[in-house]
Amino acid sequence: MKKEFSPATQCIHSGYHPENGEPLALPIYQSTTYSYSSPTDIGKLFDLTADGHMYSRISNPTVACVEEKIAALEGGIAALGTSSGQAASFLSVANIASAGDHILVSSKIYGGTTNLFGVTLKRFGIDCTFFDQDISDDELKALIQPNTKLIFGETIANPALSVFDIERIAKVAHGAGIPLIIDNTFATGVLCRPIEYGADIVVLSTSKYMDGHAVQLGGCVVDSGNFDWTQNDKFQGLCTPDESYHGIVYTESFGKLAYITKMRVQLMRDFGVYPTAQAAFLLDLGIQTLDVRLKRHCENALAVAKFLEESGYAEYVNYPGLESDKYHSLALKYLEKGASGVVSFCIKGGREKAEKFMNALSFFVNAVHVATVHSCVLHPASSTHRQLSDEMLVKAGIDGGLIRISVGIEDIEDIIADLKQALAKAFED
């Protein structure tokens, strides 16, 4: 795909390139295995000396086309599809961190990822320190330990909607010889390309805006190819022989593709969290309209945020697109095309009013999901972030009255009318 093509064009044309007489739609290669001419050909696959598909737990032609499309959208050199966004986040860390290592993670991230890093990875011996992403460079540097392997953050935090200062924190990470991993789920490469600001690895839950219709789970890890894994002795898994592949050294054999190759042939081989061909086909359909949908999501979300700010029912409204928002200046830098379609606000009266408001909505869907064409609402403190302590909730920017609205692509007049009547009913007494 030519670099000069815009994300809107890449959404349609990247990944799958039909030749003369071939189907225009991406074919579904519904097969677990692949036929080869000889044992020698198959042996080369397992020696990693030839390209091809070994088994659909590791790679599949349909999925490969979507991986190429997402890599192009994010400005990376290669990508690996996964069965969920959580799987993508896990693999991105487990690929370079193991027992005895330490990672630094922004406290304002998705609650499920907080639990993954702060609880589950701890059981595997990987220590995690959560930090306030707004702290100074010196304060962040002080948190980096000799065994720290990476820094992790979200472009737009879910549900706090803070904007991560990618360029600033990338410089801190690189000064310490470690990579920056960015979850770009809410923005996608259409609204922001973290790699262009110094991020080394991008992860996404493709179940959200990329799919856009709540029909299938998926995730993806994108490798920028820019990080030098040989600059220090922190990343031995990439720079020393892998005996499970006859002593191959990933950085020597695959150069800039070392990180993503190791993840595929080692971690994906062992964990098997690869998406199906059918899921990849559906994801590709979603991505084709991603640019168009995101424009409508952004426009509607900004209108909703302005309405809530002026309604008199909100303690505060979180949306980086608002001029009054704490992160508006960062949004102007990183999210010039729009601040995505999610708005959160704290309703006056706390949990009680939040429940009344949500029950009074007409066509809004009460759902854990976000970033679908439907408008959805969620109470994070009692759902996605339910497992967090009160102290952790505060650090994540969540309180009892906080409501997350995933603004859909319905007519904006209908959306605001429903919000208006529900707020009125919540405060009737």
C-alpha positions, -999 to 999 in steps of 0.1 A, spaced: 0 0 0 14 34 -10 23 55 20 6 86 5 -28 70 7 -50 83 35 -65 61 62 -99 63 45 -84 47 14 -63 22 34 -95 10 52 -107 -3 19 -77 -11 -2 -50 -23 22 -44 -59 30 -62 -79 3 -52 -72 -33 -73 -93 -57 -57 -101 -91 -72 -106 -125 -104 -126 -122 -102 -131 -84 -131 -122 -60 -133 -86 -49 -144 -95 -14 -118 -110 9 -121 -148 7 -127 -168 39 -100 -195 40 -120 -219 63 -92 -244 69 -72 -254 100 -43 -268 79 -25 -264 46 -12 -288 19 25 -289 9 43 -309 -17 68 -326 5 81 -331 41 110 -308 32 86 -279 25 69 -284 58 103 -287 76 113 -253 63 82 -237 78 92 -252 112 128 -240 108 114 -205 100 133 -204 68 103 -202 45 71 -182 44 38 -200 46 11 -212 69 18 -240 93 -15 -242 111 -44 -218 117 -35 -216 154 -5 -195 142 -16 -179 109 -43 -180 83 -45 -164 48 -78 -145 56 -64 -132 89 -31 -123 73 -48 -99 49 -65 -81 78 -33 -81 98 -16 -63 68 -45 -38 66 -43 -29 103 -5 -26 102 -9 -1 73 -36 19 92 -14 22 123 18 29 104 36 -3 115 56 -28 96 36 -59 107 8 -70 129 -5 -101 147 -42 -107 151 -56 -121 183 -89 -135 196 -96 -105 218 -81 -71 229 -72 -86 262 -51 -113 244 -34 -86 225 -25 -66 256 -12 -98 273 9 -109 244 24 -75 239 38 -76 274 45 -113 278 66 -112 246 93 -91 264 86 -95 302 88 -126 323 90 -137 360 112 -112 379 105 -83 356 87 -50 362 63 -29 340 50 6 343 14 11 334 -8 42 334 -35 40 361 -61 54 337 -67 24 316 -95 -1 310 -105 -19 342 -100 -54 326 -64 -45 316 -58 -31 351 -68 -65 365 -47 -83 339 -16 -64 347 -20 -58 384 -34 -92 395 -30 -119 369 5 -110 356 16 -107 393 8 -144 397 33 -150 369 60 -130 387 57 -98 367 55 -68 390 34 -38 379 35 -2 391 6 20 381 14 57 376 -4 89 371 2 97 334 3 134 342 33 132 365 65 150 355 93 134 335 115 133 366 88 116 386 83 90 359 120 84 356 122 77 393 97 49 389 118 31 363 137 2 379 167 -18 365 142 -47 356 115 -24 341 108 -37 306 82 -13 292 57 15 297 21 10 288 -8 35 283 -39 42 263 -43 70 237 -77 78 251 -83 62 284 -114 41 290 -136 55 307 -117 85 321 -111 98 286 -78 113 295 -53 118 266 -19 102 269 10 124 261 26 98 237 56 118 225 66 130 260 64 96 276 80 79 246 111 101 252 113 90 288 109 54 279 136 55 252 159 74 275 157 43 298 162 19 269 126 5 271 97 5 246 64 24 249 33 3 242 1 22 234 -35 8 234 -50 27 205 -85 11 207 -106 43 210 -87 63 184 -75 37 159 -51 47 131 -79 68 116 -78 94 144 -42 89 158 -11 70 148 9 66 181 38 52 162 43 86 145 48 101 180 73 76 192 52 46 204 70 13 196 41 -11 198 4 -5 194 -24 -28 207 -60 -27 198 -93 -43 207 -107 -47 172 -140 -56 188 -146 -19 193 -146 8 165 -128 -14 139 -156 -40 140 -182 -13 148 -212 -36 149 -207 -57 180 -206 -90 161 -172 -105 169 -143 -103 194 -108 -96 183 -75 -78 190 -43 -69 173 -7 -61 181 12 -38 157 50 -36 156 65 -3 145 98 -19 137 116 11 152 128 -2 186 164 -15 189 161 -46 210 198 -51 209 207 -18 226 210 -33 260 207 -67 277 170 -63 288 155 -83 260 173 -117 260 143 -135 246 147 -116 213 185 -116 213 195 -151 224 189 -185 208 154 -200 210 160 -237 214 124 -245 203 134 -234 169 169 -249 167 186 -219 183 173 -192 161 180 -156 173 151 -134 163 170 -101 160 196 -117 138 172 -136 116 143 -112 113 158 -78 120 130 -52 124 104 -80 125 120 -97 155 93 -87 180 63 -96 160 79 -128 146 87 -141 181 52 -133 193 37 -153 164 59 -183 163 65 -187 200 37 -171 221 8 -176 196 21 -212 190 18 -219 228 -12 -198 238 -33 -203 206 -53 -171 210 -56 -166 172 -88 -153 155 -108 -174 131 -110 -168 94 -147 -159 98 -140 -134 125 -113 -118 103 -137 -116 74 -163 -98 95 -136 -75 109 -125 -65 74 -161 -55 65 -161 -33 96 -128 -17 88 -139 -8 53 -164 18 68 -143 27 98 -133 62 86 -168 71 77 -183 58 109 -157 75 131 -165 109 116 -201 105 126 -192 91 161 -169 121 167 -195 147 155 -223 131 176 -201 127 207 -190 164 207 -226 175 204 -236 152 233 -207 165 254 -217 201 248 -253 193 257 -244 176 289 -220 204 299 -248 230 295 -276 208 309 -272 216 346 -274 179 355 -237 171 353 -210 177 380 -185 175 352 -182 161 316 -151 143 303 -146 146 266 -112 158 251 -130 176 223 -145 201 247 -125 233 250 -130 232 288 -116 197 291 -83 192 309 -69 172 280 -81 195 252 -46 207 243 -33 172 240 -64 163 219 -56 191 195 -21 176 191 -29 139 189 -66 138 179 -69 165 153 -96 146 134 -118 141 164 -118 127 200 -136 95 193 -172 87 202 -171 81 240 -183 107 265 -183 102 303 -200 125 328 -207 125 365 -244 130 372 -254 151 401 -268 129 429 -243 100 424 -252 64 420 -289 68 428 -295 94 400 -272 75 377 -295 44 379 -327 64 375 -312 82 344 -301 50 328 -334 32 334 -353 62 319 -334 61 285 -355 50 256 -333 35 228 -299 37 245 -286 2 252 -274 -8 287 -243 -27 277 -208 -35 287 -197 -30 251 -186 3 236 -179 18 202 -207 2 182 -231 19 159 -257 18 187 -257 44 215 -249 26 247 -245 35 284 -226 20 312 -220 26 349 -182 17 352 -180 16 390 -205 -13 392 -195 -31 360 -162 -29 341 -143 -14 370 -162 -33 397 -131 -52 408 -111 -21 416 -108 -8 452 -121 27 460 -86 40 460 -80 25 425 -113 39 413 -102 74 423 -68 69 405 -87 57 374 -108 89 374 -140 70 383 -166 78 410 -201 66 418 -219 91 396 -198 85 365 -217 73 335 -200 63 302 -219 70 270 -208 54 238 -224 77 213 -237 59 183 -243 70 147 -281 76 151 -295 110 143 -281 135 168 -315 151 174 -329 117 185 -299 111 207 -301 144 225 -339 141 229 -336 108 246 -309 121 270 -329 152 278 -361 132 287 -341 107 308 -324 134 327 -357 151 334 -372 119 347 -342 111 369 -347 144 387 -385 145 388 -386 140 426 
